[in-house]
Amino acid sequence: MSGKALFYGFITGSIIGGAITLLSTPKSGTEVQETIVHNVNGLMDSLSNVKEQTMELKNKVETVAKEGASTFKTVSTDVQNSIKEWKKDVEPTVTDIQRSIEELHQTIDQLEAEIKKPL
Protein backbone atom coordinates (compact mmCIF):
# COMPACT_ATOMS: atom_id res chain seq x y z
CA MET A 1 0.00 0.00 0.00
CA SER A 2 1.43 3.36 -0.94
CA GLY A 3 1.89 6.20 1.50
CA LYS A 4 -0.56 8.42 -0.37
CA ALA A 5 -3.31 5.81 -0.26
CA LEU A 6 -2.72 5.31 3.46
CA PHE A 7 -2.80 9.06 4.05
CA TYR A 8 -6.02 9.53 2.05
CA GLY A 9 -7.62 6.60 3.83
CA PHE A 10 -6.65 8.07 7.18
CA ILE A 11 -8.10 11.48 6.29
CA THR A 12 -11.29 9.98 4.83
CA GLY A 13 -11.80 7.81 7.91
CA SER A 14 -11.29 10.80 10.17
CA ILE A 15 -13.85 12.88 8.28
CA ILE A 16 -16.42 10.07 8.25
CA GLY A 17 -15.83 9.40 11.94
CA GLY A 18 -16.26 13.07 12.73
CA ALA A 19 -19.49 13.29 10.74
CA ILE A 20 -20.93 10.22 12.46
CA THR A 21 -19.97 11.66 15.82
CA LEU A 22 -21.69 14.95 15.02
CA LEU A 23 -24.87 13.24 13.91
CA SER A 24 -25.12 10.80 16.81
CA THR A 25 -23.86 12.83 19.75
CA PRO A 26 -26.08 13.73 22.68
CA LYS A 27 -23.72 16.62 23.62
CA SER A 28 -24.42 20.31 23.30
CA GLY A 29 -23.01 22.33 20.40
CA THR A 30 -20.24 23.83 22.52
CA GLU A 31 -19.14 20.43 23.79
CA VAL A 32 -19.18 19.05 20.27
CA GLN A 33 -17.08 21.97 19.03
CA GLU A 34 -14.56 21.42 21.81
CA THR A 35 -14.42 17.72 21.01
CA ILE A 36 -13.95 18.45 17.32
CA VAL A 37 -11.19 20.97 18.03
CA HIS A 38 -9.50 18.48 20.34
CA ASN A 39 -9.79 15.68 17.73
CA VAL A 40 -8.54 17.93 14.93
CA ASN A 41 -5.57 19.01 17.04
CA GLY A 42 -4.83 15.36 17.81
CA LEU A 43 -5.10 14.52 14.13
CA MET A 44 -2.77 17.37 13.18
CA ASP A 45 -0.25 16.23 15.79
CA SER A 46 -0.44 12.67 14.47
CA LEU A 47 0.03 13.82 10.89
CA SER A 48 2.95 16.00 11.93
CA ASN A 49 4.57 13.02 13.68
CA VAL A 50 3.99 10.79 10.64
CA LYS A 51 5.56 13.43 8.39
CA GLU A 52 8.61 13.79 10.67
CA GLN A 53 9.09 10.04 10.93
CA THR A 54 8.72 9.67 7.16
CA MET A 55 11.37 12.33 6.56
CA GLU A 56 13.71 10.67 9.08
CA LEU A 57 13.22 7.32 7.37
CA LYS A 58 13.84 8.87 3.95
CA ASN A 59 17.06 10.47 5.19
CA LYS A 60 18.25 7.21 6.76
CA VAL A 61 17.52 5.27 3.57
CA GLU A 62 19.43 7.84 1.50
CA THR A 63 22.38 7.66 3.89
CA VAL A 64 22.44 3.86 3.85
CA ALA A 65 22.22 3.83 0.04
CA LYS A 66 25.15 6.24 -0.28
CA GLU A 67 27.24 4.30 2.24
CA GLY A 68 26.39 1.03 0.51
CA ALA A 69 27.45 2.39 -2.89
CA SER A 70 30.68 3.73 -1.45
CA THR A 71 31.42 0.44 0.33
CA PHE A 72 30.68 -1.55 -2.82
CA LYS A 73 33.11 0.58 -4.84
CA THR A 74 35.80 0.16 -2.19
CA VAL A 75 35.32 -3.60 -1.96
CA SER A 76 35.28 -3.92 -5.75
CA THR A 77 38.54 -2.00 -6.05
CA ASP A 78 40.12 -4.06 -3.28
CA VAL A 79 39.11 -7.32 -4.97
CA GLN A 80 40.48 -6.16 -8.32
CA ASN A 81 43.78 -5.15 -6.70
CA SER A 82 43.99 -8.47 -4.86
CA ILE A 83 43.47 -10.39 -8.12
CA LYS A 84 46.19 -8.35 -9.85
CA GLU A 85 48.60 -8.98 -6.97
CA TRP A 86 47.78 -12.69 -6.97
CA LYS A 87 48.42 -12.92 -10.71
CA LYS A 88 51.72 -11.12 -10.24
CA ASP A 89 52.70 -13.47 -7.41
CA VAL A 90 51.71 -16.63 -9.31
CA GLU A 91 53.27 -15.69 -12.66
CA PRO A 92 56.82 -16.94 -11.84
CA THR A 93 55.42 -20.23 -10.55
CA VAL A 94 53.36 -20.71 -13.71
CA THR A 95 56.42 -19.99 -15.84
CA ASP A 96 58.48 -22.52 -13.84
CA ILE A 97 55.76 -25.17 -14.21
CA GLN A 98 55.54 -24.56 -17.97
CA ARG A 99 59.31 -24.82 -18.28
CA SER A 100 59.29 -28.07 -16.27
CA ILE A 101 56.57 -29.51 -18.50
CA GLU A 102 58.57 -28.59 -21.60
CA GLU A 103 61.66 -30.27 -20.12
CA LEU A 104 59.59 -33.39 -19.37
CA HIS A 105 58.36 -33.44 -22.98
CA GLN A 106 61.94 -33.19 -24.23
CA THR A 107 63.06 -35.94 -21.88
CA ILE A 108 60.18 -38.18 -23.01
CA ASP A 109 61.03 -37.49 -26.65
CA GLN A 110 64.69 -38.41 -26.01
CA LEU A 111 63.69 -41.60 -24.22
CA GLU A 112 61.34 -42.57 -27.06
CA ALA A 113 64.12 -41.93 -29.55
CA GLU A 114 66.52 -44.12 -27.57
CA ILE A 115 63.96 -46.90 -27.25
CA LYS A 116 63.39 -46.90 -31.01
CA LYS A 117 67.10 -47.26 -31.78
CA PRO A 118 68.05 -50.74 -32.86
CA LEU A 119 70.13 -52.71 -30.42
C-alpha positions as CSV (number, residue, x, y, z in Angstrom):
1,M,0.0,0.0,0.0
2,S,1.4,3.4,-0.9
3,G,1.9,6.2,1.5
4,K,-0.6,8.4,-0.4
5,A,-3.3,5.8,-0.3
6,L,-2.7,5.3,3.5
7,F,-2.8,9.1,4.1
8,Y,-6.0,9.5,2.0
9,G,-7.6,6.6,3.8
10,F,-6.7,8.1,7.2
11,I,-8.1,11.5,6.3
12,T,-11.3,10.0,4.8
13,G,-11.8,7.8,7.9
14,S,-11.3,10.8,10.2
15,I,-13.9,12.9,8.3
16,I,-16.4,10.1,8.3
17,G,-15.8,9.4,11.9
18,G,-16.3,13.1,12.7
19,A,-19.5,13.3,10.7
20,I,-20.9,10.2,12.5
21,T,-20.0,11.7,15.8
22,L,-21.7,14.9,15.0
23,L,-24.9,13.2,13.9
24,S,-25.1,10.8,16.8
25,T,-23.9,12.8,19.7
26,P,-26.1,13.7,22.7
27,K,-23.7,16.6,23.6
28,S,-24.4,20.3,23.3
29,G,-23.0,22.3,20.4
30,T,-20.2,23.8,22.5
31,E,-19.1,20.4,23.8
32,V,-19.2,19.0,20.3
33,Q,-17.1,22.0,19.0
34,E,-14.6,21.4,21.8
35,T,-14.4,17.7,21.0
36,I,-13.9,18.5,17.3
37,V,-11.2,21.0,18.0
38,H,-9.5,18.5,20.3
39,N,-9.8,15.7,17.7
40,V,-8.5,17.9,14.9
41,N,-5.6,19.0,17.0
42,G,-4.8,15.4,17.8
43,L,-5.1,14.5,14.1
44,M,-2.8,17.4,13.2
45,D,-0.2,16.2,15.8
46,S,-0.4,12.7,14.5
47,L,0.0,13.8,10.9
48,S,2.9,16.0,11.9
49,N,4.6,13.0,13.7
50,V,4.0,10.8,10.6
51,K,5.6,13.4,8.4
52,E,8.6,13.8,10.7
53,Q,9.1,10.0,10.9
54,T,8.7,9.7,7.2
55,M,11.4,12.3,6.6
56,E,13.7,10.7,9.1
57,L,13.2,7.3,7.4
58,K,13.8,8.9,4.0
59,N,17.1,10.5,5.2
60,K,18.2,7.2,6.8
61,V,17.5,5.3,3.6
62,E,19.4,7.8,1.5
63,T,22.4,7.7,3.9
64,V,22.4,3.9,3.9
65,A,22.2,3.8,0.0
66,K,25.1,6.2,-0.3
67,E,27.2,4.3,2.2
68,G,26.4,1.0,0.5
69,A,27.4,2.4,-2.9
70,S,30.7,3.7,-1.5
71,T,31.4,0.4,0.3
72,F,30.7,-1.6,-2.8
73,K,33.1,0.6,-4.8
74,T,35.8,0.2,-2.2
75,V,35.3,-3.6,-2.0
76,S,35.3,-3.9,-5.7
77,T,38.5,-2.0,-6.1
78,D,40.1,-4.1,-3.3
79,V,39.1,-7.3,-5.0
80,Q,40.5,-6.2,-8.3
81,N,43.8,-5.2,-6.7
82,S,44.0,-8.5,-4.9
83,I,43.5,-10.4,-8.1
84,K,46.2,-8.3,-9.9
85,E,48.6,-9.0,-7.0
86,W,47.8,-12.7,-7.0
87,K,48.4,-12.9,-10.7
88,K,51.7,-11.1,-10.2
89,D,52.7,-13.5,-7.4
90,V,51.7,-16.6,-9.3
91,E,53.3,-15.7,-12.7
92,P,56.8,-16.9,-11.8
93,T,55.4,-20.2,-10.6
94,V,53.4,-20.7,-13.7
95,T,56.4,-20.0,-15.8
96,D,58.5,-22.5,-13.8
97,I,55.8,-25.2,-14.2
98,Q,55.5,-24.6,-18.0
99,R,59.3,-24.8,-18.3
100,S,59.3,-28.1,-16.3
101,I,56.6,-29.5,-18.5
102,E,58.6,-28.6,-21.6
103,E,61.7,-30.3,-20.1
104,L,59.6,-33.4,-19.4
105,H,58.4,-33.4,-23.0
106,Q,61.9,-33.2,-24.2
107,T,63.1,-35.9,-21.9
108,I,60.2,-38.2,-23.0
109,D,61.0,-37.5,-26.6
110,Q,64.7,-38.4,-26.0
111,L,63.7,-41.6,-24.2
112,E,61.3,-42.6,-27.1
113,A,64.1,-41.9,-29.6
114,E,66.5,-44.1,-27.6
115,I,64.0,-46.9,-27.3
116,K,63.4,-46.9,-31.0
117,K,67.1,-47.3,-31.8
118,P,68.1,-50.7,-32.9
119,L,70.1,-52.7,-30.4
